[in-house]
Amino acid sequence: MSILRRLRLLLAIISIIYILIPLVVTIPASLTSANYPSFPPKGFSLQWYTKLLERPEFVEAFWNSVKFAFLASLFSVLLGTLGALAIAKYDIPGKSYLVSLLTAPLTVPQLVLGIALLIYFTPMLLAGTPTGFLIAHIIICVPYVVRFVLTGLSGFDYNLERAAAILGASPVVVFWKVTFPLIRPAVLSGALFSFLTSFDNVTVSLFMVSPEMRTLPLEIFSTMQDAYSPIVASVSSVVILISIVLILILEKIHGVGKLLGSAH
């Protein structure tokens, strides 16, 4: 093995360890029996998970996160799939620029995006409303769906659609019987990734949320401003476990690495 390959492997290992450090610290810290955060944990107890259910603000914030993440992923799949199909199937002028525009939220820092959305939504009276919050989450989720579906369509054989149409199938039937079954893994992957992105989002949500409308990541962020207690570690562990489960499902369906594949 060359020195360059060894350096790359070492860098990859260091990066993985750095990414996993929060998980290694947070989850054990949530199992402590002490009344203060500690790592390694002092004893073993599930009391902080029990107390989590006794905190209505966390329970309400959790269901708010699930609700908005579900709606954001639903609308993102509808809009992103239609957009990706149009880009892949039709010779649209400036197609590359259109793809760059649709996937721009992936490259723009979310802090900048949050400020821009706040400035844009305020005159429209959407800032601090559930509608504005949902639209903001749709904007940050659509690029993932577009990326996944374009990747799924990169090797699509359009002769199958033409054959179905020649046999008398309507455009709707062609889509449901031919197109959608072949791109279903990409669509489901986009839906799961959109759900995860919306559920975990903090930066953009900070600019769109109102005092009456809280999500779980924002509730964690707000609680940590006052004092850090093991209950914060427990609710953070719940978010981490949900994210891990969705990522495993995503990998099973489509493969996370394919998100970085080329889309034509």
C-alpha positions in Angstrom: 0.0 0.0 0.0 1.4 3.4 -1.0 2.0 6.2 1.4 -0.7 8.3 -0.2 -3.3 5.5 0.2 -2.3 5.0 3.8 -2.7 8.7 4.5 -6.2 8.6 2.9 -7.1 5.6 5.0 -5.9 7.3 8.1 -7.8 10.5 7.3 -10.9 8.5 6.7 -10.6 6.7 10.0 -10.0 10.0 11.9 -13.0 11.5 10.2 -15.3 8.6 11.1 -14.1 8.7 14.7 -14.6 12.5 14.9 -18.2 12.0 13.5 -19.0 9.2 16.0 -17.7 11.0 19.1 -21.0 12.8 19.8 -22.8 9.4 19.7 -20.3 7.7 21.9 -20.7 10.5 24.5 -24.4 11.4 24.3 -26.0 7.9 24.5 -24.0 6.6 27.5 -24.5 10.0 29.2 -28.2 9.6 28.9 -28.0 6.3 30.9 -26.4 7.9 34.0 -28.0 7.5 37.4 -26.5 10.8 38.6 -28.5 14.0 38.6 -25.9 15.7 36.4 -24.4 14.9 33.1 -21.3 12.7 33.3 -19.1 10.6 31.0 -18.4 7.9 31.7 -21.9 7.6 33.2 -22.2 7.3 37.0 -24.1 4.0 37.3 -26.8 2.8 34.9 -30.4 4.0 34.9 -33.3 4.6 32.5 -34.8 7.3 34.7 -34.1 10.1 32.3 -36.0 8.4 29.5 -38.9 8.0 31.9 -38.8 11.6 33.0 -38.7 12.5 29.3 -42.3 11.3 28.9 -43.2 13.4 31.9 -42.1 16.6 30.1 -45.1 17.7 27.9 -43.0 20.2 26.0 -40.7 17.5 24.6 -43.6 15.2 23.8 -45.5 18.0 22.0 -42.3 19.1 20.2 -41.7 15.5 19.1 -45.1 15.2 17.4 -44.7 18.6 15.8 -41.4 17.4 14.3 -43.0 14.2 13.1 -45.9 16.1 11.6 -43.9 18.7 9.8 -41.3 16.2 8.6 -44.0 14.0 7.2 -45.7 16.9 5.3 -42.4 18.2 4.1 -41.3 14.8 2.8 -44.7 14.3 1.1 -44.7 17.6 -0.8 -41.0 17.3 -1.5 -41.6 13.9 -3.1 -44.4 15.2 -5.2 -42.6 18.3 -6.4 -39.1 16.8 -6.6 -40.2 13.7 -8.5 -42.2 15.7 -11.1 -39.3 18.1 -11.5 -36.7 15.3 -11.9 -38.9 13.5 -14.5 -39.3 16.7 -16.5 -35.5 17.4 -16.4 -34.6 13.8 -17.3 -37.2 13.2 -20.0 -37.5 16.5 -21.9 -34.9 18.7 -23.7 -35.4 21.8 -21.6 -33.2 24.8 -22.5 -30.7 25.5 -19.8 -31.2 22.1 -18.1 -27.9 22.2 -16.3 -28.7 25.6 -14.8 -32.2 24.4 -13.7 -30.6 21.4 -11.9 -28.2 23.7 -10.2 -31.1 26.0 -9.1 -33.2 23.1 -7.8 -30.2 21.7 -5.8 -28.9 25.1 -4.7 -30.1 24.6 -1.0 -27.6 21.7 -0.8 -24.7 24.1 -1.3 -25.9 27.3 0.3 -25.2 27.5 4.1 -28.4 27.0 6.0 -27.7 30.0 8.1 -27.7 32.2 4.9 -30.8 30.3 3.6 -32.6 30.8 6.9 -32.0 34.6 6.9 -33.0 34.8 3.3 -36.3 33.0 3.9 -37.0 35.2 6.9 -36.5 38.3 4.9 -38.6 37.0 2.0 -41.4 35.6 4.1 -41.8 38.5 6.5 -43.6 40.9 4.0 -45.8 38.0 3.0 -46.8 37.4 6.7 -45.5 33.8 6.5 -42.7 34.2 9.0 -43.5 32.5 12.3 -46.5 30.6 10.8 -47.0 26.9 10.3 -47.4 27.5 6.6 -44.1 29.4 6.3 -42.3 26.8 8.4 -43.6 24.0 6.2 -42.6 25.9 3.0 -39.1 26.5 4.3 -38.7 22.8 5.1 -40.0 21.8 1.7 -37.4 24.1 0.1 -34.5 22.4 1.9 -35.9 18.9 1.2 -36.8 19.1 -2.5 -33.1 19.0 -3.6 -32.6 15.6 -2.0 -35.6 14.1 -3.9 -34.5 15.7 -7.1 -31.0 14.3 -6.7 -32.2 10.8 -5.8 -34.7 10.6 -8.6 -32.3 11.9 -11.2 -29.8 9.3 -10.1 -32.5 6.6 -10.4 -33.4 7.8 -13.9 -29.8 7.9 -15.1 -30.1 4.4 -16.4 -33.8 4.3 -17.2 -34.8 2.7 -20.5 -37.4 5.0 -22.0 -38.2 2.3 -24.7 -40.3 0.6 -22.0 -42.5 3.7 -21.8 -42.8 3.9 -25.5 -43.7 0.2 -25.8 -46.4 0.6 -23.2 -47.8 3.7 -25.0 -47.8 1.8 -28.4 -49.8 -0.9 -26.7 -52.5 1.6 -25.8 -51.6 2.6 -22.3 -52.5 6.1 -21.3 -49.8 8.4 -19.8 -51.1 7.9 -16.3 -51.1 4.1 -16.7 -47.6 4.3 -18.2 -46.3 6.2 -15.2 -48.0 3.9 -12.6 -47.3 0.6 -14.3 -43.9 1.2 -15.9 -42.1 4.4 -14.7 -42.9 4.5 -11.0 -42.1 0.8 -10.2 -38.6 1.3 -11.7 -37.9 4.5 -9.8 -39.7 3.5 -6.6 -36.4 2.9 -4.6 -35.2 6.4 -5.6 -38.5 8.0 -4.6 -38.7 6.2 -1.3 -35.1 7.1 -0.6 -35.8 10.7 -1.3 -38.8 10.6 1.0 -36.8 9.1 3.9 -34.0 11.5 3.4 -36.4 14.5 3.3 -38.1 13.3 6.5 -34.7 13.0 8.2 -33.6 16.4 7.0 -36.7 18.1 8.2 -36.9 16.2 11.5 -33.3 17.1 12.4 -33.2 20.7 11.1 -32.3 23.5 13.5 -30.7 26.3 11.6 -33.5 27.2 9.2 -36.2 26.3 11.7 -34.8 28.9 14.1 -35.8 31.7 11.7 -39.2 30.3 10.9 -40.5 29.1 14.2 -42.8 30.9 16.6 -43.0 30.6 20.5 -46.2 28.6 20.1 -44.8 26.2 17.6 -41.8 24.2 18.7 -40.0 21.2 17.2 -37.8 18.6 19.0 -34.4 19.9 17.8 -35.4 23.4 18.7 -36.7 22.3 22.2 -33.3 20.6 22.8 -31.5 23.8 21.7 -33.6 26.0 23.9 -33.2 23.7 26.9 -29.5 23.7 26.5 -29.4 27.5 26.7 -30.6 27.3 30.3 -28.9 24.3 31.7 -27.5 21.0 30.4 -29.1 18.0 32.2 -29.1 14.3 31.5 -32.7 14.7 30.1 -31.2 16.6 27.2 -28.9 13.7 26.6 -31.8 11.3 26.6 -33.9 13.3 24.1 -30.8 13.7 21.9 -30.3 10.0 22.1 -33.9 9.5 20.8 -33.2 11.7 17.9 -29.9 9.9 17.1 -31.6 6.5 17.3 -34.4 7.6 14.9 -31.8 9.0 12.5 -29.8 5.8 12.6 -32.9 3.7 11.9 -33.9 5.9 8.9 -30.4 5.8 7.5 -30.3 2.0 7.8 -33.6 1.8 6.0 -32.3 4.3 3.4 -29.2 2.2 2.8 -31.3 -1.0 2.5 -33.6 0.6 -0.1 -31.2 2.6 -2.3 -27.7 3.0 -0.8 -26.6 6.2 0.8 -23.6 6.4 -1.4 -25.7 6.6 -4.6 -26.8 10.1 -3.5 -23.4 11.3 -4.6 -23.7 9.4 -7.9 -23.9 11.3 -11.2 -27.3 12.3 -12.4 -27.9 12.8 -16.1 
